[in-house]
Amino acid sequence: MASGGPSWADQWGAGGLNDDDDDNFNKESGKKNKKMDKVKALASASFDKAKTAASTGATKAKSGTTVGIKWIKTQYEKRTSK
């Protein structure tokens, strides 16, 4: 390794070479957080819509099954009562 360069501790410790990079990272991170918040809000809204649609579909399937079972019962009763 080169003996003339800064040590690992100098580069990564407090007061090192990358302190300016931390400020840039925080600025970019803030932008990413805002974008991520928007994505989360959109995903939440989409999830609510999907949940509502699934609930409605389950209700329709349940009522359809109930109607179908009642129809089968009446058909069976018609055959056995003759």
Sequence and secondary structure as in RCSB ss.txt:
>XXXX:A:sequence
MASGGPSWADQWGAGGLNDDDDDNFNKESGKKNKKMDKVKALASASFDKAKTAASTGATKAKSGTTVGIKWIKTQ
YEKRTSK
>XXXX:A:secstr
  SSS  HHHHHSTTSTTHHHHHHHHHHHHHHHHHHHHHHHHHHHHHHHHHHHHHHHHHHHHHHHHHHHHHHHHH
HHHHHH 
